[in-house]
Amino acid sequence: MIRELQWNDMNDLIDNYYSYYEEVKRDPEFGITFFHARPSFESEVGWFSNLYENVLKGDAFVKVAIEDGRVVGICDIHRIRPGTEVSHNGVLGIAIKEGYRNKGIGKALITSALESAKGKLEIVTLSVFTINKRALTLYRNLGFIDYGMRPKSIKRGNRYFDELYMYILL
Ligand SMILES: CC(C)(COP(=O)(O)OP(=O)(O)OC[C@H]1O[C@@H](n2cnc3c(N)ncnc32)[C@H](O)[C@@H]1OP(=O)(O)O)[C@@H](O)C(=O)NCCC(=O)NCCS
């Protein structure tokens, strides 16, 4: 099931986020960018409160996927610098918990989040590790278009990853 973000999704989302810090230890190519140290629970609560506030203000469009009675994925599109000449742009981020990937949840989440941003944003951009073939396939299938690449954009330990930039017009 795909639905709007709810206030009581916080604990599941923080659990999921912390699980990615464990996953990257097993999979050094894991495709989201991390802080050097896992953020504290307090700062995660701050992150969630800010996200929820932006949803209420119409500056974030967030969908979550529910499976087995808990949140297993999130897609967030947030408005860039609200109230400025760039605020017709949004940035998309997505992550799905291990065990629930490659089943169409990503496609459903992004489709739904883009739908809710229509009429409120005009352009949505994202960035993706060039080696993240699953994410790249998904974004291209949904109509995202490449517009650039930043070499060595991410530094993880002593390894660098290139980042591809993509956009879609709503
Ligand atoms: C990337 C991610 C969001 C995609 O969501 P998902 O639910 O797994 O994706 P879907 O099942 O909707 O679609 C995946 C598509 O990639 C394809 N795919 C899977 N593995 C692939 C691979 N190794 N190479 C190319 N394509 C691949 C699938 O066939 C599917 O395409 P199809 O619909 O044409 O069959 C999810 O896997 C995830 O959260 N990964 C970890 C975090 C991450 O990488 N986030 C993205 C940051 S930019």
The ligand as a Gaussian input file, in Angstrom:
#p B3LYP/6-31G(d) Opt

LIG

0 1
 C       16.682000       1.991000      -5.999000
 C       15.341000       1.605000      -5.390000
 C       14.648000       2.836000      -4.827000
 C       14.461000       1.031000      -6.496000
 O       13.209000       0.611000      -5.962000
 P       12.684000      -0.877000      -6.252000
 O       11.364000      -1.047000      -5.603000
 O       13.763000      -1.830000      -5.895000
 O       12.518000      -0.782000      -7.845000
 P       11.389000      -1.384000      -8.787000
 O       11.164000      -2.814000      -8.408000
 O       10.197000      -0.500000      -8.800000
 O       12.095000      -1.233000     -10.224000
 C       13.419000      -1.672000     -10.421000
 C       13.693000      -1.778000     -11.896000
 O       15.100000      -1.989000     -12.073000
 C       15.308000      -3.205000     -12.787000
 N       16.557000      -3.770000     -12.251000
 C       16.750000      -4.443000     -11.104000
 N       18.037000      -4.773000     -10.935000
 C       18.695000      -4.265000     -12.013000
 C       20.048000      -4.248000     -12.446000
 N       21.003000      -4.827000     -11.707000
 N       20.363000      -3.623000     -13.608000
 C       19.408000      -3.020000     -14.345000
 N       18.100000      -2.991000     -13.995000
 C       17.747000      -3.610000     -12.851000
 C       14.085000      -4.032000     -12.512000
 O       13.897000      -5.018000     -13.498000
 C       13.006000      -2.962000     -12.542000
 O       12.710000      -2.575000     -13.870000
 P       11.346000      -3.047000     -14.601000
 O       10.222000      -2.419000     -13.833000
 O       11.507000      -2.514000     -15.994000
 O       11.349000      -4.546000     -14.502000
 C       15.502000       0.540000      -4.262000
 O       16.052000      -0.624000      -4.813000
 C       16.346000       1.017000      -3.085000
 O       15.835000       1.648000      -2.168000
 N       17.665000       0.712000      -3.112000
 C       18.560000       1.081000      -2.039000
 C       18.671000       2.599000      -1.840000
 C       18.917000       3.322000      -3.144000
 O       19.727000       2.897000      -3.957000
 N       18.197000       4.436000      -3.318000
 C       18.267000       5.227000      -4.527000
 C       19.155000       6.387000      -4.322000
 S       19.345000       7.351000      -5.813000

